[in-house]
Amino acid sequence: MMGANFTKQIQELKADDIEEKVKDYVLKEFIRSDNWKLENITKASAAAGALAGWAESQLAYADILTRVDPMKKEIAKLQEEGSSLEKQAQ
């Protein structure tokens, strides 16, 4: 049954699993376009509106994760260097 599988896939989707090129494409071509109006989508279909709002949120969060990831890596690197320096100092 496709509907149950689709629902399960939606429920299990994690924003950090969205490939960057897919995220960028969907944001550019759909969500950030002048034609994307959540209110209009919701007026046409409450279910489609809810799904569109969810997709918007997931992609916005994925976009934030893309920007934050280099900072997380830098923090981890600095923490590792700090631990190494502490061991040397002792």
C-alpha positions as a Markdown table, in Angstrom:
| # | Residue | x | y | z |
|---|---|---|---|---|
| 1 | Met | 0.0 | 0.0 | 0.0 |
| 2 | Met | 1.7 | 3.2 | -1.2 |
| 3 | Gly | -0.1 | 5.6 | 1.2 |
| 4 | Ala | 1.1 | 3.8 | 4.3 |
| 5 | Asn | 4.7 | 3.6 | 3.0 |
| 6 | Phe | 4.6 | 7.3 | 2.1 |
| 7 | Thr | 3.3 | 8.3 | 5.5 |
| 8 | Lys | 6.1 | 6.1 | 7.2 |
| 9 | Gln | 8.8 | 7.7 | 5.0 |
| 10 | Ile | 7.5 | 11.2 | 5.9 |
| 11 | Gln | 7.5 | 10.4 | 9.6 |
| 12 | Glu | 11.0 | 8.9 | 9.5 |
| 13 | Leu | 12.6 | 11.7 | 7.5 |
| 14 | Lys | 15.4 | 13.6 | 9.2 |
| 15 | Ala | 16.4 | 17.0 | 8.0 |
| 16 | Asp | 20.1 | 16.1 | 8.2 |
| 17 | Asp | 19.4 | 13.2 | 5.8 |
| 18 | Ile | 18.4 | 15.6 | 3.0 |
| 19 | Glu | 21.1 | 15.9 | 0.4 |
| 20 | Glu | 22.4 | 19.4 | 0.0 |
| 21 | Lys | 21.7 | 19.6 | -3.8 |
| 22 | Val | 18.2 | 18.3 | -3.3 |
| 23 | Lys | 17.6 | 20.9 | -0.5 |
| 24 | Asp | 19.0 | 23.7 | -2.5 |
| 25 | Tyr | 16.9 | 22.8 | -5.6 |
| 26 | Val | 13.6 | 22.5 | -3.8 |
| 27 | Leu | 14.2 | 25.7 | -1.8 |
| 28 | Lys | 15.2 | 27.6 | -5.0 |
| 29 | Glu | 12.7 | 26.2 | -7.4 |
| 30 | Phe | 9.7 | 25.9 | -5.2 |
| 31 | Ile | 9.6 | 27.2 | -1.7 |
| 32 | Arg | 11.5 | 30.5 | -2.4 |
| 33 | Ser | 9.7 | 31.1 | -5.7 |
| 34 | Asp | 7.0 | 33.8 | -6.0 |
| 35 | Asn | 4.4 | 31.1 | -6.8 |
| 36 | Trp | 4.8 | 29.3 | -3.4 |
| 37 | Lys | 2.1 | 30.6 | -1.2 |
| 38 | Leu | 1.3 | 28.4 | 1.8 |
| 39 | Glu | -2.1 | 30.1 | 2.2 |
| 40 | Asn | -3.1 | 29.2 | -1.3 |
| 41 | Ile | -2.0 | 25.7 | -1.0 |
| 42 | Thr | -3.9 | 25.3 | 2.3 |
| 43 | Lys | -7.0 | 26.8 | 0.6 |
| 44 | Ala | -6.8 | 24.3 | -2.1 |
| 45 | Ser | -6.3 | 21.4 | 0.3 |
| 46 | Ala | -5.9 | 21.3 | 4.0 |
| 47 | Ala | -3.8 | 18.1 | 3.8 |
| 48 | Ala | -1.6 | 19.6 | 1.1 |
| 49 | Gly | -1.2 | 22.8 | 3.1 |
| 50 | Ala | -0.1 | 20.8 | 6.2 |
| 51 | Leu | 2.4 | 18.8 | 4.1 |
| 52 | Ala | 3.7 | 22.0 | 2.4 |
| 53 | Gly | 4.2 | 23.7 | 5.8 |
| 54 | Trp | 6.0 | 20.6 | 7.1 |
| 55 | Ala | 8.2 | 20.5 | 4.0 |
| 56 | Glu | 9.0 | 24.2 | 4.3 |
| 57 | Ser | 10.0 | 23.7 | 8.0 |
| 58 | Gln | 12.1 | 20.6 | 7.3 |
| 59 | Leu | 14.0 | 22.3 | 4.4 |
| 60 | Ala | 14.5 | 25.5 | 6.4 |
| 61 | Tyr | 15.9 | 23.4 | 9.3 |
| 62 | Ala | 18.1 | 21.4 | 6.9 |
| 63 | Asp | 19.4 | 24.7 | 5.5 |
| 64 | Ile | 20.3 | 25.9 | 9.0 |
| 65 | Leu | 22.1 | 22.5 | 9.6 |
| 66 | Thr | 24.2 | 23.1 | 6.5 |
| 67 | Arg | 25.4 | 26.4 | 7.7 |
| 68 | Val | 26.0 | 25.2 | 11.3 |
| 69 | Asp | 27.9 | 22.0 | 10.4 |
| 70 | Pro | 31.2 | 23.8 | 9.6 |
| 71 | Met | 31.0 | 25.6 | 13.0 |
| 72 | Lys | 30.3 | 22.3 | 14.8 |
| 73 | Lys | 33.4 | 20.7 | 13.2 |
| 74 | Glu | 35.5 | 23.7 | 14.1 |
| 75 | Ile | 34.3 | 23.5 | 17.8 |
| 76 | Ala | 35.1 | 19.8 | 17.9 |
| 77 | Lys | 38.6 | 20.5 | 16.5 |
| 78 | Leu | 39.2 | 23.2 | 19.0 |
| 79 | Gln | 38.0 | 21.0 | 21.9 |
| 80 | Glu | 40.3 | 18.3 | 20.7 |
| 81 | Glu | 43.3 | 20.7 | 20.5 |
| 82 | Gly | 42.4 | 22.1 | 23.9 |
| 83 | Ser | 42.4 | 18.6 | 25.4 |
| 84 | Ser | 45.7 | 17.8 | 23.8 |
| 85 | Leu | 47.2 | 21.0 | 25.2 |
| 86 | Glu | 45.9 | 20.3 | 28.7 |
| 87 | Lys | 47.5 | 16.9 | 28.6 |
| 88 | Gln | 50.8 | 18.4 | 27.5 |
| 89 | Ala | 50.6 | 21.0 | 30.3 |
| 90 | Gln | 50.2 | 18.3 | 32.9 |
